Amino acid sequence: MPFIEILLISLSMAMDAFAVCLAAGTLEKTHGPRPAFRLSFHFGLFQFIMPVAGWLVGTTIEPIIRNYDHWIAFGLLAFVGGRMVYSALHGEDEKRVADPSRGWTLVLLSIAVSVDALAVGLSLGVLGTLVWYPAIIIGVVTSALSLVDLRIGSNLGSGFGKPVEIIGGIVLIGIGLRILIQHLT
């Protein structure tokens, strides 16, 4: 898989964390280096773990579904991208949490923003692509963007979260289409 595709997937996967960190950055409880580190570290860690878990499942079932794996990869990426666009347009708001940088709230947010990465890992496994390099890039990009987004959120508020999440969803759908077209031609 070319680096540019891995980078686009990484940026797309980071969009949920981007939206959460942008909103969390507006909360006074997340200002400072410790809450910023906790959020960015956990989001990056979970974005690394989830594709690996999905990949393990995908490589296990790959021999069974080899003849139609490109349809599955397209469906998963289109579903994840469509869900990202839908949630951005219909206002699923993670801002309601008390302190997103602590305890179970942090763990649950980390899982919530990385569920999409599980589907991407499953797609990589089904396609027979090794997951380690993409998973590391996804985790590092998410972690770095989370730090930046917390700062932006504290300075500008949460007005940019939805458009960025929509763009991330569209990019995932586009990558799914490319995989499907590549296998059909």
C-alpha positions as CSV (number, residue, x, y, z in Angstrom):
1,M,0.0,0.0,0.0
2,P,1.5,3.4,-1.0
3,F,2.5,5.8,1.7
4,I,0.1,8.5,0.4
5,E,-2.9,6.1,0.9
6,I,-1.7,5.2,4.4
7,L,-1.4,8.9,5.2
8,L,-4.9,9.6,3.8
9,I,-6.3,6.7,5.8
10,S,-4.5,8.0,8.9
11,L,-5.9,11.4,8.4
12,S,-9.4,10.0,7.9
13,M,-9.1,7.8,11.0
14,A,-8.0,10.8,13.0
15,M,-11.1,12.9,12.1
16,D,-13.2,11.5,14.9
17,A,-10.5,12.3,17.4
18,F,-10.0,15.6,15.7
19,A,-13.7,16.5,16.3
20,V,-13.6,15.3,19.9
21,C,-10.3,17.1,20.7
22,L,-11.6,20.3,19.0
23,A,-14.7,20.2,21.3
24,A,-12.7,19.1,24.3
25,G,-10.2,21.9,23.8
26,T,-13.0,24.3,24.5
27,L,-13.4,22.9,28.0
28,E,-11.2,24.5,30.7
29,K,-10.6,21.1,32.2
30,T,-8.5,20.0,29.2
31,H,-6.2,23.0,29.2
32,G,-2.6,22.2,30.2
33,P,0.0,19.6,29.3
34,R,-1.3,16.7,31.4
35,P,-4.8,16.5,30.0
36,A,-3.5,17.1,26.5
37,F,-1.0,14.3,26.9
38,R,-3.6,11.9,28.3
39,L,-6.1,12.5,25.5
40,S,-3.5,12.5,22.6
41,F,-1.7,9.4,24.0
42,H,-4.9,7.4,24.5
43,F,-6.4,8.3,21.2
44,G,-3.2,7.4,19.4
45,L,-2.8,4.2,21.3
46,F,-6.3,3.0,20.6
47,Q,-6.0,4.1,16.9
48,F,-3.0,1.8,16.8
49,I,-4.6,-1.2,18.6
50,M,-7.9,-1.3,16.8
51,P,-6.5,-1.8,13.2
52,V,-4.3,-4.5,14.5
53,A,-7.3,-6.3,16.1
54,G,-9.3,-5.9,12.9
55,W,-6.4,-7.1,10.8
56,L,-6.1,-10.3,13.0
57,V,-9.7,-11.1,12.3
58,G,-9.4,-10.2,8.6
59,T,-6.3,-12.4,8.0
60,T,-8.0,-15.3,9.7
61,I,-11.0,-15.3,7.3
62,E,-9.2,-14.1,4.2
63,P,-8.9,-17.6,2.6
64,I,-12.6,-18.1,2.9
65,I,-13.6,-14.8,1.3
66,R,-10.7,-14.3,-1.1
67,N,-13.0,-14.0,-4.2
68,Y,-15.0,-11.1,-3.0
69,D,-12.7,-9.4,-0.5
70,H,-12.6,-6.2,-2.5
71,W,-16.4,-5.8,-2.1
72,I,-16.0,-6.3,1.7
73,A,-13.2,-3.7,1.9
74,F,-15.3,-1.3,-0.2
75,G,-18.4,-1.9,2.0
76,L,-16.5,-1.5,5.3
77,L,-14.7,1.7,4.2
78,A,-18.0,3.1,2.6
79,F,-19.9,2.3,5.8
80,V,-17.3,3.9,8.1
81,G,-17.0,6.9,5.8
82,G,-20.8,7.2,5.5
83,R,-21.1,7.0,9.3
84,M,-18.6,9.7,9.7
85,V,-20.5,12.0,7.3
86,Y,-23.8,11.1,8.9
87,S,-22.6,11.7,12.5
88,A,-21.2,15.1,11.4
89,L,-24.4,16.1,9.7
90,H,-26.7,14.9,12.5
91,G,-24.8,16.2,15.4
92,E,-23.4,13.3,17.5
93,D,-21.7,15.4,20.1
94,E,-19.0,14.1,22.5
95,K,-18.8,17.5,24.2
96,R,-21.3,16.5,26.9
97,V,-18.7,14.6,29.0
98,A,-17.6,16.2,32.2
99,D,-13.8,15.7,31.9
100,P,-12.8,13.8,28.8
101,S,-9.2,13.5,29.9
102,R,-9.8,11.2,32.9
103,G,-11.0,7.8,33.9
104,W,-13.6,5.8,32.1
105,T,-14.7,8.8,30.1
106,L,-11.2,8.9,28.5
107,V,-11.3,5.1,27.8
108,L,-14.8,5.2,26.3
109,L,-13.9,8.2,24.1
110,S,-10.7,6.4,23.0
111,I,-12.7,3.4,22.0
112,A,-15.4,5.5,20.3
113,V,-13.0,7.4,18.2
114,S,-11.2,4.3,17.1
115,V,-14.0,1.9,16.2
116,D,-13.6,3.0,12.6
117,A,-10.0,1.9,12.7
118,L,-11.1,-1.6,13.6
119,A,-13.0,-1.8,10.3
120,V,-10.0,-0.4,8.4
121,G,-7.8,-3.1,10.0
122,L,-10.3,-5.7,9.0
123,S,-10.2,-4.4,5.4
124,L,-6.4,-4.5,5.4
125,G,-6.5,-8.1,6.7
126,V,-9.0,-9.1,4.1
127,L,-6.8,-7.6,1.4
128,G,-3.7,-9.4,2.7
129,T,-1.9,-6.1,3.6
130,L,0.4,-6.1,6.6
131,V,-1.0,-3.9,9.3
132,W,2.0,-2.8,11.4
133,Y,3.2,0.1,9.3
134,P,-0.3,1.5,8.7
135,A,-1.3,1.0,12.3
136,I,1.8,2.9,13.6
137,I,1.2,5.8,11.1
138,I,-2.5,5.9,12.1
139,G,-1.6,6.0,15.8
140,V,1.1,8.7,15.4
141,V,-1.0,10.9,13.1
142,T,-4.0,10.7,15.5
143,S,-1.8,11.4,18.5
144,A,-0.1,14.4,16.9
145,L,-3.4,15.8,15.5
146,S,-5.1,15.4,18.8
147,L,-2.4,17.6,20.5
148,V,-2.8,20.2,17.8
149,D,-6.6,20.0,17.9
150,L,-6.8,20.6,21.7
151,R,-4.8,23.8,21.2
152,I,-7.0,24.9,18.3
153,G,-10.1,24.0,20.3
154,S,-9.0,26.1,23.2
155,N,-8.3,29.1,20.8
156,L,-11.1,28.9,18.3
157,G,-13.9,26.8,19.7
158,S,-15.6,23.8,18.0
159,G,-16.8,25.3,14.8
160,F,-14.6,23.3,12.4
161,G,-15.2,19.8,13.7
162,K,-18.1,18.8,11.4
163,P,-16.6,19.9,8.0
164,V,-13.4,18.1,8.8
165,E,-15.2,14.9,9.8
166,I,-17.2,15.1,6.5
167,I,-14.0,15.4,4.5
168,G,-12.5,12.4,6.4
169,G,-15.6,10.3,5.6
170,I,-15.5,11.2,1.9
171,V,-11.8,10.3,1.7
172,L,-12.6,6.9,3.2
173,I,-15.4,6.3,0.7
174,G,-13.0,7.4,-2.1
175,I,-10.3,4.9,-1.0
176,G,-13.0,2.1,-0.9
177,L,-14.0,3.0,-4.4
178,R,-10.4,2.9,-5.6
179,I,-10.0,-0.6,-4.1
180,L,-13.2,-1.8,-5.8
181,I,-12.3,-0.3,-9.2
182,Q,-8.8,-1.6,-9.0
183,H,-10.0,-5.2,-8.4
184,L,-12.8,-5.0,-11.0
185,T,-10.6,-3.8,-13.8
